[in-house]
Amino acid sequence: MGGINLNESGLDFVRQVFVTFGGNTTVLTLFLLSVLYLALKGKKEERYVFVTTAVFLAFTVYNPFAVKYILGKLGMVNVYYRFFWILPMVLTIGYACTKVVGGQKKGWRRYLTAAVLAAVICFGGNSVLAGGLPKLPDNQYKMPDDLLAVCTVLHEEAGEGTVRVVFEPDFNLIVRQYDASFELVLDRDMVLTYQGSNTVSTDALTEQEIEDETKILQIITQMDLSLDQKEFYRSLREMNAEYIVLSSSSAAVSYVETAGCIPVREVEGHIIFRVEEK
């Protein structure tokens, strides 16, 4: 997950995940200070809502020992970052800051306190413009235009219903967000594993599926064209592939065509091949 491995990180895993997905620890520090302030200065109801919640979470999902020895066994490590979504940081910080400002006497002290807290919050986090201005999406689906064009042609060729397609990795990882009627010949976790990820597992696949998908990936991603073309085509048929989509510039184009796949259309820099039974 994000290059963070539980076995390698050990008890530091929780901190590393927060820094990686949260940007920095400024907000977390403000949250902890807010909890401490409410624990000391808050009313009984405030302590019950904010402090009790924070303590409970600290001893459960944010407890390094629990994460290492319990969540790891439950297979939840790869999605652990989602647990930070339930942490009421913004609500707690906002409430505590309001209470601090409201506790000051009316006049310059109240205004100064509000200004200082606002400055800490504004400048302590990451600017939304740090990575440059946001890029507007190509279309309303927030998908590459060439992917939409390829999907349209595939449905024109195959008709309605599900279609089993071999996509190159870039398309393979996002196409079903646009159109779930496409069945992926290459399993998502298999593609990530082949690319070197150590945060996913192929345990759900059979040995034969792993072997066949590896052969297909060898051709379309590694451009290792030493594999016998009959073996490649057999793997396509074993995986019930109906179409292959390759970039027009891919070195595998001529190999795939010679292996027996039939080019049917070229659209937006991609060639669509049909896989037929032999």
C-alpha positions in Angstrom: 0.0 0.0 0.0 1.7 3.2 -1.2 5.0 1.3 -1.0 4.6 0.8 2.8 5.0 -2.8 4.0 3.7 -3.9 7.4 6.4 -6.5 8.0 9.2 -4.0 7.2 7.7 -1.0 9.0 6.6 -2.9 12.1 5.2 -0.6 14.9 6.0 2.5 12.8 3.4 1.4 10.2 0.6 3.6 11.5 2.7 6.8 11.4 4.1 6.1 8.0 0.6 5.5 6.5 -0.7 8.7 8.0 2.3 10.8 6.7 2.0 9.2 3.2 -1.7 9.7 2.8 -2.2 12.7 5.1 0.7 14.8 3.8 2.2 15.8 7.1 1.6 15.5 10.8 0.6 19.1 11.5 -3.2 18.4 11.4 -2.7 15.3 13.6 -0.7 17.4 16.1 -3.5 20.0 16.1 -6.0 17.3 16.7 -4.1 15.8 19.6 -3.7 19.3 21.2 -7.5 19.8 20.7 -8.3 16.6 22.4 -6.0 17.5 25.3 -7.5 20.9 25.6 -11.1 19.5 25.7 -10.0 16.8 28.2 -8.8 19.6 30.5 -11.2 22.4 29.8 -14.2 20.8 28.3 -17.5 20.1 29.9 -18.6 16.5 30.7 -20.6 16.2 27.4 -17.7 17.5 25.4 -15.2 15.1 27.0 -17.6 12.2 26.3 -18.0 13.1 22.6 -14.5 14.1 21.7 -12.1 12.6 24.2 -13.8 9.2 24.6 -13.9 8.7 20.9 -10.2 9.6 20.5 -9.1 7.3 23.3 -11.2 4.4 21.9 -9.7 4.8 18.4 -6.2 5.1 19.9 -6.5 1.8 21.6 -8.1 0.0 18.7 -7.5 0.8 15.0 -4.6 3.2 15.6 -2.9 1.0 18.1 0.4 -0.2 16.4 0.2 -3.5 18.2 -3.4 -4.1 17.1 -2.5 -3.2 13.6 0.5 -5.4 13.4 -0.9 -8.5 15.1 -4.7 -8.3 14.4 -5.4 -6.3 11.3 -2.5 -8.0 9.5 -4.2 -11.3 10.2 -7.5 -10.1 8.9 -6.0 -9.0 5.5 -6.9 -5.3 6.0 -3.4 -3.9 5.6 -3.8 -2.8 2.0 -6.8 -0.6 2.9 -5.6 0.6 6.3 -5.4 4.2 5.2 -9.2 4.3 5.1 -9.3 4.1 8.9 -8.1 7.7 9.0 -11.4 8.7 7.4 -13.2 7.9 10.6 -11.0 10.2 12.7 -13.0 13.4 13.4 -10.0 15.6 13.1 -11.6 18.6 11.4 -14.6 18.6 13.6 -12.5 18.3 16.8 -10.0 21.0 15.8 -12.8 23.4 14.7 -14.7 22.9 17.9 -11.7 23.3 20.1 -10.5 26.4 18.3 -14.0 28.0 18.6 -14.0 27.2 22.3 -10.6 28.8 22.7 -11.6 31.9 20.9 -14.9 32.2 22.7 -13.1 31.8 26.0 -11.1 35.0 25.4 -12.4 38.4 26.7 -14.1 40.5 24.0 -11.6 42.8 22.3 -8.2 42.6 20.8 -7.3 39.3 22.6 -10.2 37.5 21.0 -9.3 38.8 17.5 -5.6 38.0 18.0 -6.3 34.5 19.2 -8.6 33.8 16.2 -6.0 35.2 13.8 -3.2 33.1 15.3 -5.2 29.9 15.2 -6.4 30.6 11.6 -2.8 31.2 10.5 -1.6 27.9 12.1 -4.4 26.0 10.4 -3.9 27.7 7.0 -0.1 27.5 6.8 0.4 24.3 8.7 -1.2 22.1 6.1 -0.5 21.5 2.4 -1.6 24.0 -0.1 -4.0 22.7 -2.7 -1.9 24.6 -5.3 1.4 23.0 -4.2 1.3 20.7 -7.2 0.2 23.4 -9.6 -3.3 24.3 -10.7 -5.8 21.5 -10.9 -6.1 20.0 -14.4 -9.6 20.0 -15.8 -10.8 16.5 -16.9 -11.0 15.7 -20.6 -14.7 14.9 -20.3 -17.6 14.5 -17.9 -16.5 10.9 -17.1 -13.0 12.0 -16.0 -11.5 9.3 -18.3 -9.0 9.7 -21.2 -10.8 10.5 -24.4 -9.0 7.6 -26.2 -10.4 5.1 -23.7 -13.9 6.3 -24.3 -13.4 6.0 -28.1 -12.0 2.5 -27.7 -14.9 1.4 -25.5 -17.4 2.7 -28.0 -15.8 0.8 -30.9 -15.6 -2.4 -28.8 -19.4 -2.3 -28.2 -20.0 -1.6 -31.9 -18.0 -4.7 -32.7 -19.2 -7.0 -29.9 -22.7 -5.7 -29.4 -24.5 -5.4 -26.1 -23.6 -7.5 -23.1 -20.3 -8.3 -21.4 -17.0 -8.4 -23.4 -13.8 -10.0 -22.3 -10.9 -7.8 -23.3 -7.1 -7.7 -22.8 -6.2 -4.1 -22.1 -2.7 -2.7 -21.6 -2.1 -1.9 -17.9 -3.0 1.8 -18.0 -6.5 1.1 -19.4 -6.8 -2.2 -17.5 -6.8 -0.4 -14.1 -9.5 2.2 -14.9 -11.8 0.9 -17.7 -14.3 -0.6 -15.4 -14.8 2.7 -13.6 -16.3 3.9 -16.9 -18.0 0.7 -18.1 -18.5 -2.3 -15.9 -19.7 -4.4 -18.8 -16.1 -5.1 -19.8 -14.6 -8.2 -18.2 -10.9 -8.0 -17.6 -8.9 -10.9 -18.9 -5.9 -9.7 -16.9 -6.7 -9.6 -13.2 -6.0 -6.2 -11.6 -3.9 -7.7 -8.8 -2.0 -9.9 -11.3 -1.1 -6.8 -13.3 0.1 -4.9 -10.2 2.1 -7.9 -9.1 3.7 -8.2 -12.5 4.7 -4.6 -12.3 6.5 -5.2 -9.0 3.9 -4.3 -6.4 4.2 -6.2 -3.1 1.0 -4.9 -1.6 -1.5 -7.1 -3.5 -2.0 -10.8 -3.7 -2.8 -13.3 -6.5 -4.0 -16.0 -4.1 -7.5 -15.8 -5.6 -6.1 -17.0 -9.0 -5.4 -20.6 -10.0 -1.9 -21.6 -11.0 -3.1 -22.0 -14.6 -4.6 -18.5 -14.6 -1.4 -17.1 -13.3 0.6 -18.9 -16.0 -1.7 -17.8 -18.8 -1.9 -14.2 -17.7 1.9 -14.0 -17.2 2.4 -15.1 -20.8 0.0 -12.4 -22.1 1.7 -9.7 -19.9 5.0 -10.9 -21.2 4.0 -9.9 -24.7 2.0 -6.7 -24.2 4.0 -5.1 -21.4 7.6 -6.5 -21.5 7.6 -6.8 -25.3 9.4 -10.1 -24.8 8.4 -11.7 -28.1 10.4 -14.9 -27.6 7.3 -16.8 -26.5 5.9 -19.2 -29.0 3.0 -17.6 -30.8 0.9 -20.7 -30.5 1.4 -20.7 -26.7 0.4 -17.0 -26.6 -2.8 -17.7 -28.6 -3.6 -20.8 -26.5 -3.4 -18.6 -23.3 -5.8 -16.1 -24.9 -8.3 -18.9 -25.6 -7.8 -20.4 -22.1 -8.7 -17.0 -20.6 -11.7 -16.7 -23.0 -10.3 -13.4 -24.4 -12.5 -11.9 -27.1 -10.5 -8.8 -27.9 -7.1 -7.3 -27.4 -6.5 -3.5 -27.4 -2.9 -2.3 -28.0 -1.3 1.0 -28.6 -0.6 1.5 -32.3 3.1 2.1 -31.5 3.4 -1.1 -29.4 6.2 -3.5 -30.6 3.7 -6.3 -29.9 1.3 -5.3 -32.7 2.9 -7.4 -35.4 3.5 -10.3 -33.0 -0.2 -10.4 -32.0 -1.4 -10.2 -35.6 1.0 -13.0 -36.7 -0.2 -15.1 -33.8 -3.7 -15.1 -35.3 -5.5 -12.2 -33.8 -7.5 -10.2 -36.4 -7.2 -6.4 -36.4 -10.7 -5.0 -36.8 -10.4 -1.2 -36.1 -7.9 1.4 -35.3 -9.1 4.3 -33.2 -7.4 7.2 -31.3 -3.9 5.6 -31.5 -5.1 2.1 -30.5 -5.6 -1.1 -32.5 -8.4 -3.4 -31.6 -7.8 -7.1 -32.3 -10.4 -9.9 -32.3 -9.5 -13.3 -30.9 -11.3 -16.0 -32.7 -11.5 -19.7 -32.0 -9.3 -21.9 -34.1 
